[in-house]
Amino acid sequence: MSKKLEATTCKKPEPLYREAPGKFCPVCGKRSYSLRGIHPQCAVQQADAPRQAVLAEEKREKARVQAAERLDSAE
């Protein structure tokens, strides 16, 4: 019974200033406190993505060429 009474009589006052909405990281979607609004590790990941795509394509092309050479040498 005392918990009920305490919950209704002891209300906390509303804050004078609302918290400013934080910036959310565009990569991971979590709240970021950095000035740019993106976590440093997410910025590295975002910057590395195009380079990794190029490297993956080069690796695929090299594998295609090697497979074609193996087929030609087997004949």
N, CA, C and O atoms as a Maestro MAE file, in Angstrom:
{
 s_m_m2io_version
 :::
 2.0.0
}

f_m_ct {
 s_m_title
 :::
 protein
 m_atom[300] {
  # First column is atom index #
  i_m_mmod_type
  r_m_x_coord
  r_m_y_coord
  r_m_z_coord
  i_m_residue_number
  s_m_chain_name
  s_m_pdb_residue_name
  s_m_pdb_atom_name
  i_m_atomic_number
  :::
  1 25 0.829 -1.192 0.000 1 A "MET " " N  " 7
  2 3 0.000 0.000 0.000 1 A "MET " " CA " 6
  3 2 0.870 1.251 0.000 1 A "MET " " C  " 6
  4 15 0.527 2.235 -0.655 1 A "MET " " O  " 8
  5 25 1.974 1.234 0.711 2 A "SER " " N  " 7
  6 3 2.817 2.423 0.784 2 A "SER " " CA " 6
  7 2 3.456 2.721 -0.571 2 A "SER " " C  " 6
  8 15 3.705 3.885 -0.887 2 A "SER " " O  " 8
  9 25 3.724 1.700 -1.371 3 A "LYS " " N  " 7
  10 3 4.301 1.920 -2.699 3 A "LYS " " CA " 6
  11 2 3.327 2.685 -3.584 3 A "LYS " " C  " 6
  12 15 3.725 3.583 -4.327 3 A "LYS " " O  " 8
  13 25 2.055 2.328 -3.502 4 A "LYS " " N  " 7
  14 3 1.037 3.016 -4.298 4 A "LYS " " CA " 6
  15 2 0.937 4.479 -3.897 4 A "LYS " " C  " 6
  16 15 0.881 5.366 -4.750 4 A "LYS " " O  " 8
  17 25 0.916 4.716 -2.632 5 A "LEU " " N  " 7
  18 3 0.804 6.071 -2.117 5 A "LEU " " CA " 6
  19 2 2.031 6.886 -2.519 5 A "LEU " " C  " 6
  20 15 1.911 8.046 -2.913 5 A "LEU " " O  " 8
  21 25 3.203 6.276 -2.419 6 A "GLU " " N  " 7
  22 3 4.441 6.963 -2.762 6 A "GLU " " CA " 6
  23 2 4.491 7.286 -4.256 6 A "GLU " " C  " 6
  24 15 4.964 8.355 -4.642 6 A "GLU " " O  " 8
  25 25 4.014 6.384 -5.085 7 A "ALA " " N  " 7
  26 3 4.049 6.575 -6.533 7 A "ALA " " CA " 6
  27 2 3.147 7.729 -6.962 7 A "ALA " " C  " 6
  28 15 3.466 8.424 -7.927 7 A "ALA " " O  " 8
  29 25 2.063 7.943 -6.291 8 A "THR " " N  " 7
  30 3 1.144 9.007 -6.697 8 A "THR " " CA " 6
  31 2 1.482 10.354 -6.080 8 A "THR " " C  " 6
  32 15 1.120 11.390 -6.636 8 A "THR " " O  " 8
  33 25 2.164 10.363 -4.950 9 A "THR " " N  " 7
  34 3 2.427 11.637 -4.285 9 A "THR " " CA " 6
  35 2 3.815 12.202 -4.575 9 A "THR " " C  " 6
  36 15 4.011 13.412 -4.458 9 A "THR " " O  " 8
  37 25 4.762 11.385 -4.942 10 A "CYS " " N  " 7
  38 3 6.141 11.833 -5.135 10 A "CYS " " CA " 6
  39 2 6.503 11.846 -6.618 10 A "CYS " " C  " 6
  40 15 7.342 11.058 -7.056 10 A "CYS " " O  " 8
  41 25 5.901 12.702 -7.365 11 A "LYS " " N  " 7
  42 3 6.211 12.791 -8.792 11 A "LYS " " CA " 6
  43 2 7.426 13.683 -8.991 11 A "LYS " " C  " 6
  44 15 7.591 14.696 -8.312 11 A "LYS " " O  " 8
  45 25 8.263 13.292 -9.921 12 A "LYS " " N  " 7
  46 3 9.445 14.097 -10.222 12 A "LYS " " CA " 6
  47 2 9.035 15.265 -11.112 12 A "LYS " " C  " 6
  48 15 8.146 15.120 -11.951 12 A "LYS " " O  " 8
  49 25 9.665 16.407 -10.938 13 A "PRO " " N  " 7
  50 3 9.318 17.553 -11.783 13 A "PRO " " CA " 6
  51 2 9.825 17.351 -13.210 13 A "PRO " " C  " 6
  52 15 10.794 16.627 -13.439 13 A "PRO " " O  " 8
  53 25 9.171 17.986 -14.146 14 A "GLU " " N  " 7
  54 3 9.596 17.923 -15.552 14 A "GLU " " CA " 6
  55 2 10.895 18.701 -15.695 14 A "GLU " " C  " 6
  56 15 11.065 19.725 -15.034 14 A "GLU " " O  " 8
  57 25 11.809 18.252 -16.530 15 A "PRO " " N  " 7
  58 3 13.058 18.995 -16.719 15 A "PRO " " CA " 6
  59 2 12.799 20.338 -17.392 15 A "PRO " " C  " 6
  60 15 11.899 20.464 -18.222 15 A "PRO " " O  " 8
  61 25 13.600 21.344 -17.027 16 A "LEU " " N  " 7
  62 3 13.424 22.668 -17.617 16 A "LEU " " CA " 6
  63 2 13.805 22.670 -19.092 16 A "LEU " " C  " 6
  64 15 13.144 23.301 -19.917 16 A "LEU " " O  " 8
  65 25 14.868 21.963 -19.406 17 A "TYR " " N  " 7
  66 3 15.333 21.901 -20.794 17 A "TYR " " CA " 6
  67 2 15.276 20.464 -21.261 17 A "TYR " " C  " 6
  68 15 15.756 19.553 -20.587 17 A "TYR " " O  " 8
  69 25 14.692 20.282 -22.405 18 A "ARG " " N  " 7
  70 3 14.627 18.940 -22.980 18 A "ARG " " CA " 6
  71 2 16.010 18.566 -23.507 18 A "ARG " " C  " 6
  72 15 16.781 19.428 -23.930 18 A "ARG " " O  " 8
  73 25 16.307 17.287 -23.477 19 A "GLU " " N  " 7
  74 3 17.576 16.814 -24.025 19 A "GLU " " CA " 6
  75 2 17.558 16.997 -25.534 19 A "GLU " " C  " 6
  76 15 16.580 16.675 -26.207 19 A "GLU " " O  " 8
  77 25 18.651 17.516 -26.041 20 A "ALA " " N  " 7
  78 3 18.747 17.671 -27.491 20 A "ALA " " CA " 6
  79 2 18.826 16.287 -28.122 20 A "ALA " " C  " 6
  80 15 19.539 15.416 -27.626 20 A "ALA " " O  " 8
  81 25 18.096 16.084 -29.211 21 A "PRO " " N  " 7
  82 3 18.173 14.768 -29.844 21 A "PRO " " CA " 6
  83 2 19.582 14.540 -30.380 21 A "PRO " " C  " 6
  84 15 20.142 15.391 -31.071 21 A "PRO " " O  " 8
  85 25 20.131 13.412 -30.062 22 A "GLY " " N  " 7
  86 3 21.490 13.100 -30.494 22 A "GLY " " CA " 6
  87 2 21.536 12.744 -31.964 22 A "GLY " " C  " 6
  88 15 20.514 12.483 -32.598 22 A "GLY " " O  " 8
  89 25 22.736 12.741 -32.484 23 A "LYS " " N  " 7
  90 3 22.928 12.350 -33.870 23 A "LYS " " CA " 6
  91 2 23.030 10.833 -33.924 23 A "LYS " " C  " 6
  92 15 23.614 10.207 -33.039 23 A "LYS " " O  " 8
  93 25 22.466 10.257 -34.957 24 A "PHE " " N  " 7
  94 3 22.534 8.824 -35.133 24 A "PHE " " CA " 6
  95 2 23.494 8.509 -36.269 24 A "PHE " " C  " 6
  96 15 23.462 9.147 -37.321 24 A "PHE " " O  " 8
  97 25 24.333 7.534 -36.045 25 A "CYS " " N  " 7
  98 3 25.348 7.134 -37.015 25 A "CYS " " CA " 6
  99 2 24.646 6.577 -38.261 25 A "CYS " " C  " 6
  100 15 23.787 5.704 -38.136 25 A "CYS " " O  " 8
  101 25 24.995 7.064 -39.457 26 A "PRO " " N  " 7
  102 3 24.342 6.574 -40.673 26 A "PRO " " CA " 6
  103 2 24.758 5.152 -41.043 26 A "PRO " " C  " 6
  104 15 24.083 4.504 -41.843 26 A "PRO " " O  " 8
  105 25 25.854 4.661 -40.475 27 A "VAL " " N  " 7
  106 3 26.340 3.324 -40.822 27 A "VAL " " CA " 6
  107 2 25.683 2.264 -39.946 27 A "VAL " " C  " 6
  108 15 25.104 1.304 -40.455 27 A "VAL " " O  " 8
  109 25 25.773 2.439 -38.622 28 A "CYS " " N  " 7
  110 3 25.262 1.407 -37.715 28 A "CYS " " CA " 6
  111 2 23.893 1.760 -37.121 28 A "CYS " " C  " 6
  112 15 23.208 0.880 -36.600 28 A "CYS " " O  " 8
  113 25 23.490 3.018 -37.189 29 A "GLY " " N  " 7
  114 3 22.179 3.420 -36.687 29 A "GLY " " CA " 6
  115 2 22.117 3.673 -35.193 29 A "GLY " " C  " 6
  116 15 21.046 3.961 -34.658 29 A "GLY " " O  " 8
  117 25 23.246 3.571 -34.514 30 A "LYS " " N  " 7
  118 3 23.266 3.824 -33.070 30 A "LYS " " CA " 6
  119 2 23.594 5.288 -32.811 30 A "LYS " " C  " 6
  120 15 24.112 5.985 -33.684 30 A "LYS " " O  " 8
  121 25 23.290 5.741 -31.614 31 A "ARG " " N  " 7
  122 3 23.538 7.130 -31.249 31 A "ARG " " CA " 6
  123 2 25.037 7.402 -31.206 31 A "ARG " " C  " 6
  124 15 25.804 6.615 -30.652 31 A "ARG " " O  " 8
  125 25 25.445 8.517 -31.791 32 A "SER " " N  " 7
  126 3 26.858 8.864 -31.854 32 A "SER " " CA " 6
  127 2 27.078 10.200 -31.168 32 A "SER " " C  " 6
  128 15 26.301 11.138 -31.345 32 A "SER " " O  " 8
  129 25 28.137 10.277 -30.390 33 A "TYR " " N  " 7
  130 3 28.445 11.506 -29.675 33 A "TYR " " CA " 6
  131 2 29.602 12.263 -30.304 33 A "TYR " " C  " 6
  132 15 30.060 13.261 -29.747 33 A "TYR " " O  " 8
  133 25 30.081 11.810 -31.450 34 A "SER " " N  " 7
  134 3 31.177 12.512 -32.111 34 A "SER " " CA " 6
  135 2 30.639 13.757 -32.818 34 A "SER " " C  " 6
  136 15 29.438 13.866 -33.064 34 A "SER " " O  " 8
  137 25 31.514 14.675 -33.135 35 A "LEU " " N  " 7
  138 3 31.095 15.937 -33.748 35 A "LEU " " CA " 6
  139 2 30.463 15.733 -35.120 35 A "LEU " " C  " 6
  140 15 29.498 16.413 -35.469 35 A "LEU " " O  " 8
  141 25 31.001 14.803 -35.892 36 A "ARG " " N  " 7
  142 3 30.490 14.578 -37.245 36 A "ARG " " CA " 6
  143 2 29.240 13.712 -37.253 36 A "ARG " " C  " 6
  144 15 28.573 13.606 -38.283 36 A "ARG " " O  " 8
  145 25 28.911 13.094 -36.128 37 A "GLY " " N  " 7
  146 3 27.711 12.264 -36.057 37 A "GLY " " CA " 6
  147 2 27.917 10.851 -36.567 37 A "GLY " " C  " 6
  148 15 26.946 10.131 -36.797 37 A "GLY " " O  " 8
  149 25 29.174 10.438 -36.749 38 A "ILE " " N  " 7
  150 3 29.475 9.084 -37.201 38 A "ILE " " CA " 6
  151 2 30.622 8.556 -36.348 38 A "ILE " " C  " 6
  152 15 31.588 9.272 -36.082 38 A "ILE " " O  " 8
  153 25 30.512 7.302 -35.921 39 A "HIS " " N  " 7
  154 3 31.581 6.705 -35.115 39 A "HIS " " CA " 6
  155 2 32.852 6.598 -35.951 39 A "HIS " " C  " 6
  156 15 32.775 6.372 -37.159 39 A "HIS " " O  " 8
  157 25 34.019 6.756 -35.330 40 A "PRO " " N  " 7
  158 3 35.275 6.644 -36.090 40 A "PRO " " CA " 6
  159 2 35.422 5.295 -36.791 40 A "PRO " " C  " 6
  160 15 35.862 5.238 -37.939 40 A "PRO " " O  " 8
  161 25 35.056 4.206 -36.104 41 A "GLN " " N  " 7
  162 3 35.194 2.891 -36.718 41 A "GLN " " CA " 6
  163 2 34.207 2.726 -37.876 41 A "GLN " " C  " 6
  164 15 34.510 2.029 -38.844 41 A "GLN " " O  " 8
  165 25 33.051 3.346 -37.792 42 A "CYS " " N  " 7
  166 3 32.080 3.281 -38.885 42 A "CYS " " CA " 6
  167 2 32.556 4.114 -40.074 42 A "CYS " " C  " 6
  168 15 32.318 3.750 -41.226 42 A "CYS " " O  " 8
  169 25 33.227 5.231 -39.793 43 A "ALA " " N  " 7
  170 3 33.766 6.063 -40.868 43 A "ALA " " CA " 6
  171 2 34.834 5.302 -41.641 43 A "ALA " " C  " 6
  172 15 34.901 5.396 -42.867 43 A "ALA " " O  " 8
  173 25 35.669 4.549 -40.933 44 A "VAL " " N  " 7
  174 3 36.695 3.742 -41.597 44 A "VAL " " CA " 6
  175 2 36.033 2.674 -42.458 44 A "VAL " " C  " 6
  176 15 36.440 2.442 -43.597 44 A "VAL " " O  " 8
  177 25 35.016 2.030 -41.911 45 A "GLN " " N  " 7
  178 3 34.303 0.986 -42.653 45 A "GLN " " CA " 6
  179 2 33.651 1.569 -43.909 45 A "GLN " " C  " 6
  180 15 33.682 0.953 -44.974 45 A "GLN " " O  " 8
  181 25 33.068 2.751 -43.779 46 A "GLN " " N  " 7
  182 3 32.407 3.398 -44.910 46 A "GLN " " CA " 6
  183 2 33.426 3.802 -45.977 46 A "GLN " " C  " 6
  184 15 33.149 3.684 -47.171 46 A "GLN " " O  " 8
  185 25 34.593 4.273 -45.560 47 A "ALA " " N  " 7
  186 3 35.619 4.687 -46.511 47 A "ALA " " CA " 6
  187 2 36.261 3.481 -47.190 47 A "ALA " " C  " 6
  188 15 36.688 3.573 -48.341 47 A "ALA " " O  " 8
  189 25 36.333 2.354 -46.488 48 A "ASP " " N  " 7
  190 3 36.958 1.152 -47.043 48 A "ASP " " CA " 6
  191 2 36.052 0.393 -48.009 48 A "ASP " " C  " 6
  192 15 36.551 -0.394 -48.813 48 A "ASP " " O  " 8
  193 25 34.768 0.599 -47.956 49 A "ALA " " N  " 7
  194 3 33.829 -0.183 -48.764 49 A "ALA " " CA " 6
  195 2 34.136 -0.123 -50.265 49 A "ALA " " C  " 6
  196 15 34.182 -1.180 -50.895 49 A "ALA " " O  " 8
  197 25 34.351 1.056 -50.878 50 A "PRO " " N  " 7
  198 3 34.648 1.070 -52.317 50 A "PRO " " CA " 6
  199 2 35.957 0.349 -52.655 50 A "PRO " " C  " 6
  200 15 36.040 -0.348 -53.666 50 A "PRO " " O  " 8
  201 25 36.964 0.515 -51.818 51 A "ARG " " N  " 7
  202 3 38.253 -0.138 -52.066 51 A "ARG " " CA " 6
  203 2 38.105 -1.652 -51.979 51 A "ARG " " C  " 6
  204 15 38.679 -2.380 -52.788 51 A "ARG " " O  " 8
  205 25 37.343 -2.125 -51.004 52 A "GLN " " N  " 7
  206 3 37.138 -3.561 -50.857 52 A "GLN " " CA " 6
  207 2 36.359 -4.130 -52.037 52 A "GLN " " C  " 6
  208 15 36.614 -5.258 -52.458 52 A "GLN " " O  " 8
  209 25 35.412 -3.364 -52.575 53 A "ALA " " N  " 7
  210 3 34.651 -3.821 -53.739 53 A "ALA " " CA " 6
  211 2 35.570 -3.980 -54.949 53 A "ALA " " C  " 6
  212 15 35.447 -4.947 -55.700 53 A "ALA " " O  " 8
  213 25 36.484 -3.038 -55.137 54 A "VAL " " N  " 7
  214 3 37.432 -3.114 -56.255 54 A "VAL " " CA " 6
  215 2 38.344 -4.326 -56.086 54 A "VAL " " C  " 6
  216 15 38.582 -5.062 -57.044 54 A "VAL " " O  " 8
  217 25 38.851 -4.535 -54.882 55 A "LEU " " N  " 7
  218 3 39.729 -5.678 -54.627 55 A "LEU " " CA " 6
  219 2 38.999 -7.003 -54.855 55 A "LEU " " C  " 6
  220 15 39.577 -7.938 -55.408 55 A "LEU " " O  " 8
  221 25 37.748 -7.089 -54.438 56 A "ALA " " N  " 7
  222 3 36.970 -8.312 -54.626 56 A "ALA " " CA " 6
  223 2 36.743 -8.584 -56.108 56 A "ALA " " C  " 6
  224 15 36.829 -9.732 -56.545 56 A "ALA " " O  " 8
  225 25 36.457 -7.549 -56.882 57 A "GLU " " N  " 7
  226 3 36.245 -7.717 -58.323 57 A "GLU " " CA " 6
  227 2 37.536 -8.172 -59.004 57 A "GLU " " C  " 6
  228 15 37.501 -9.036 -59.881 57 A "GLU " " O  " 8
  229 25 38.667 -7.600 -58.610 58 A "GLU " " N  " 7
  230 3 39.956 -8.019 -59.174 58 A "GLU " " CA " 6
  231 2 40.236 -9.487 -58.846 58 A "GLU " " C  " 6
  232 15 40.748 -10.232 -59.682 58 A "GLU " " O  " 8
  233 25 39.898 -9.890 -57.631 59 A "LYS " " N  " 7
  234 3 40.118 -11.276 -57.219 59 A "LYS " " CA " 6
  235 2 39.230 -12.221 -58.032 59 A "LYS " " C  " 6
  236 15 39.684 -13.287 -58.448 59 A "LYS " " O  " 8
  237 25 37.966 -11.839 -58.261 60 A "ARG " " N  " 7
  238 3 37.057 -12.659 -59.067 60 A "ARG " " CA " 6
  239 2 37.563 -12.789 -60.500 60 A "ARG " " C  " 6
  240 15 37.530 -13.873 -61.083 60 A "ARG " " O  " 8
  241 25 38.028 -11.681 -61.059 61 A "GLU " " N  " 7
  242 3 38.535 -11.691 -62.434 61 A "GLU " " CA " 6
  243 2 39.771 -12.582 -62.544 61 A "GLU " " C  " 6
  244 15 39.917 -13.330 -63.511 61 A "GLU " " O  " 8
  245 25 40.646 -12.502 -61.566 62 A "LYS " " N  " 7
  246 3 41.847 -13.341 -61.565 62 A "LYS " " CA " 6
  247 2 41.456 -14.819 -61.499 62 A "LYS " " C  " 6
  248 15 42.060 -15.649 -62.178 62 A "LYS " " O  " 8
  249 25 40.455 -15.150 -60.691 63 A "ALA " " N  " 7
  250 3 39.983 -16.532 -60.578 63 A "ALA " " CA " 6
  251 2 39.386 -17.002 -61.900 63 A "ALA " " C  " 6
  252 15 39.592 -18.153 -62.286 63 A "ALA " " O  " 8
  253 25 38.650 -16.138 -62.606 64 A "ARG " " N  " 7
  254 3 38.075 -16.500 -63.913 64 A "ARG " " CA " 6
  255 2 39.180 -16.805 -64.922 64 A "ARG " " C  " 6
  256 15 39.104 -17.782 -65.667 64 A "ARG " " O  " 8
  257 25 40.203 -15.958 -64.934 65 A "VAL " " N  " 7
  258 3 41.317 -16.144 -65.870 65 A "VAL " " CA " 6
  259 2 42.042 -17.451 -65.569 65 A "VAL " " C  " 6
  260 15 42.363 -18.208 -66.485 65 A "VAL " " O  " 8
  261 25 42.300 -17.720 -64.299 66 A "GLN " " N  " 7
  262 3 42.989 -18.958 -63.927 66 A "GLN " " CA " 6
  263 2 42.149 -20.182 -64.278 66 A "GLN " " C  " 6
  264 15 42.691 -21.194 -64.722 66 A "GLN " " O  " 8
  265 25 40.840 -20.103 -64.085 67 A "ALA " " N  " 7
  266 3 39.962 -21.224 -64.428 67 A "ALA " " CA " 6
  267 2 39.970 -21.462 -65.933 67 A "ALA " " C  " 6
  268 15 39.983 -22.609 -66.379 67 A "ALA " " O  " 8
  269 25 39.963 -20.395 -66.710 68 A "ALA " " N  " 7
  270 3 40.001 -20.530 -68.169 68 A "ALA " " CA " 6
  271 2 41.327 -21.140 -68.613 68 A "ALA " " C  " 6
  272 15 41.354 -21.966 -69.525 68 A "ALA " " O  " 8
  273 25 42.423 -20.742 -67.978 69 A "GLU " " N  " 7
  274 3 43.738 -21.303 -68.314 69 A "GLU " " CA " 6
  275 2 43.799 -22.792 -67.987 69 A "GLU " " C  " 6
  276 15 44.383 -23.569 -68.742 69 A "GLU " " O  " 8
  277 25 43.204 -23.190 -66.874 70 A "ARG " " N  " 7
  278 3 43.190 -24.609 -66.503 70 A "ARG " " CA " 6
  279 2 42.398 -25.429 -67.512 70 A "ARG " " C  " 6
  280 15 42.796 -26.535 -67.881 70 A "ARG " " O  " 8
  281 25 41.266 -24.872 -67.955 71 A "LEU " " N  " 7
  282 3 40.456 -25.584 -68.946 71 A "LEU " " CA " 6
  283 2 41.208 -25.720 -70.263 71 A "LEU " " C  " 6
  284 15 41.152 -26.768 -70.906 71 A "LEU " " O  " 8
  285 25 41.913 -24.662 -70.668 72 A "ASP " " N  " 7
  286 3 42.665 -24.691 -71.924 72 A "ASP " " CA " 6
  287 2 43.830 -25.673 -71.839 72 A "ASP " " C  " 6
  288 15 44.116 -26.379 -72.806 72 A "ASP " " O  " 8
  289 25 44.500 -25.724 -70.698 73 A "SER " " N  " 7
  290 3 45.655 -26.620 -70.565 73 A "SER " " CA " 6
  291 2 45.217 -28.077 -70.426 73 A "SER " " C  " 6
  292 15 45.987 -28.979 -70.758 73 A "SER " " O  " 8
  293 25 44.008 -28.327 -69.945 74 A "ALA " " N  " 7
  294 3 43.507 -29.688 -69.791 74 A "ALA " " CA " 6
  295 2 43.143 -30.293 -71.143 74 A "ALA " " C  " 6
  296 15 43.133 -31.517 -71.279 74 A "ALA " " O  " 8
  297 25 42.851 -29.490 -72.119 75 A "GLU " " N  " 7
  298 3 42.433 -29.995 -73.436 75 A "GLU " " CA " 6
  299 2 43.558 -30.418 -74.267 75 A "GLU " " C  " 6
  300 15 43.358 -30.863 -75.397 75 A "GLU " " O  " 8
  :::
 }
 m_bond[299] {
  # First column is bond index #
  i_m_from
  i_m_to
  i_m_order
  :::
  1 1 2 1
  2 2 3 1
  3 3 4 2
  4 3 5 1
  5 5 6 1
  6 6 7 1
  7 7 8 2
  8 7 9 1
  9 9 10 1
  10 10 11 1
  11 11 12 2
  12 11 13 1
  13 13 14 1
  14 14 15 1
  15 15 16 2
  16 15 17 1
  17 17 18 1
  18 18 19 1
  19 19 20 2
  20 19 21 1
  21 21 22 1
  22 22 23 1
  23 23 24 2
  24 23 25 1
  25 25 26 1
  26 26 27 1
  27 27 28 2
  28 27 29 1
  29 29 30 1
  30 30 31 1
  31 31 32 2
  32 31 33 1
  33 33 34 1
  34 34 35 1
  35 35 36 2
  36 35 37 1
  37 37 38 1
  38 38 39 1
  39 39 40 2
  40 39 41 1
  41 41 42 1
  42 42 43 1
  43 43 44 2
  44 43 45 1
  45 45 46 1
  46 46 47 1
  47 47 48 2
  48 47 49 1
  49 49 50 1
  50 50 51 1
  51 51 52 2
  52 51 53 1
  53 53 54 1
  54 54 55 1
  55 55 56 2
  56 55 57 1
  57 57 58 1
  58 58 59 1
  59 59 60 2
  60 59 61 1
  61 61 62 1
  62 62 63 1
  63 63 64 2
  64 63 65 1
  65 65 66 1
  66 66 67 1
  67 67 68 2
  68 67 69 1
  69 69 70 1
  70 70 71 1
  71 71 72 2
  72 71 73 1
  73 73 74 1
  74 74 75 1
  75 75 76 2
  76 75 77 1
  77 77 78 1
  78 78 79 1
  79 79 80 2
  80 79 81 1
  81 81 82 1
  82 82 83 1
  83 83 84 2
  84 83 85 1
  85 85 86 1
  86 86 87 1
  87 87 88 2
  88 87 89 1
  89 89 90 1
  90 90 91 1
  91 91 92 2
  92 91 93 1
  93 93 94 1
  94 94 95 1
  95 95 96 2
  96 95 97 1
  97 97 98 1
  98 98 99 1
  99 99 100 2
  100 99 101 1
  101 101 102 1
  102 102 103 1
  103 103 104 2
  104 103 105 1
  105 105 106 1
  106 106 107 1
  107 107 108 2
  108 107 109 1
  109 109 110 1
  110 110 111 1
  111 111 112 2
  112 111 113 1
  113 113 114 1
  114 114 115 1
  115 115 116 2
  116 115 117 1
  117 117 118 1
  118 118 119 1
  119 119 120 2
  120 119 121 1
  121 121 122 1
  122 122 123 1
  123 123 124 2
  124 123 125 1
  125 125 126 1
  126 126 127 1
  127 127 128 2
  128 127 129 1
  129 129 130 1
  130 130 131 1
  131 131 132 2
  132 131 133 1
  133 133 134 1
  134 134 135 1
  135 135 136 2
  136 135 137 1
  137 137 138 1
  138 138 139 1
  139 139 140 2
  140 139 141 1
  141 141 142 1
  142 142 143 1
  143 143 144 2
  144 143 145 1
  145 145 146 1
  146 146 147 1
  147 147 148 2
  148 147 149 1
  149 149 150 1
  150 150 151 1
  151 151 152 2
  152 151 153 1
  153 153 154 1
  154 154 155 1
  155 155 156 2
  156 155 157 1
  157 157 158 1
  158 158 159 1
  159 159 160 2
  160 159 161 1
  161 161 162 1
  162 162 163 1
  163 163 164 2
  164 163 165 1
  165 165 166 1
  166 166 167 1
  167 167 168 2
  168 167 169 1
  169 169 170 1
  170 170 171 1
  171 171 172 2
  172 171 173 1
  173 173 174 1
  174 174 175 1
  175 175 176 2
  176 175 177 1
  177 177 178 1
  178 178 179 1
  179 179 180 2
  180 179 181 1
  181 181 182 1
  182 182 183 1
  183 183 184 2
  184 183 185 1
  185 185 186 1
  186 186 187 1
  187 187 188 2
  188 187 189 1
  189 189 190 1
  190 190 191 1
  191 191 192 2
  192 191 193 1
  193 193 194 1
  194 194 195 1
  195 195 196 2
  196 195 197 1
  197 197 198 1
  198 198 199 1
  199 199 200 2
  200 199 201 1
  201 201 202 1
  202 202 203 1
  203 203 204 2
  204 203 205 1
  205 205 206 1
  206 206 207 1
  207 207 208 2
  208 207 209 1
  209 209 210 1
  210 210 211 1
  211 211 212 2
  212 211 213 1
  213 213 214 1
  214 214 215 1
  215 215 216 2
  216 215 217 1
  217 217 218 1
  218 218 219 1
  219 219 220 2
  220 219 221 1
  221 221 222 1
  222 222 223 1
  223 223 224 2
  224 223 225 1
  225 225 226 1
  226 226 227 1
  227 227 228 2
  228 227 229 1
  229 229 230 1
  230 230 231 1
  231 231 232 2
  232 231 233 1
  233 233 234 1
  234 234 235 1
  235 235 236 2
  236 235 237 1
  237 237 238 1
  238 238 239 1
  239 239 240 2
  240 239 241 1
  241 241 242 1
  242 242 243 1
  243 243 244 2
  244 243 245 1
  245 245 246 1
  246 246 247 1
  247 247 248 2
  248 247 249 1
  249 249 250 1
  250 250 251 1
  251 251 252 2
  252 251 253 1
  253 253 254 1
  254 254 255 1
  255 255 256 2
  256 255 257 1
  257 257 258 1
  258 258 259 1
  259 259 260 2
  260 259 261 1
  261 261 262 1
  262 262 263 1
  263 263 264 2
  264 263 265 1
  265 265 266 1
  266 266 267 1
  267 267 268 2
  268 267 269 1
  269 269 270 1
  270 270 271 1
  271 271 272 2
  272 271 273 1
  273 273 274 1
  274 274 275 1
  275 275 276 2
  276 275 277 1
  277 277 278 1
  278 278 279 1
  279 279 280 2
  280 279 281 1
  281 281 282 1
  282 282 283 1
  283 283 284 2
  284 283 285 1
  285 285 286 1
  286 286 287 1
  287 287 288 2
  288 287 289 1
  289 289 290 1
  290 290 291 1
  291 291 292 2
  292 291 293 1
  293 293 294 1
  294 294 295 1
  295 295 296 2
  296 295 297 1
  297 297 298 1
  298 298 299 1
  299 299 300 2
  :::
 }
}
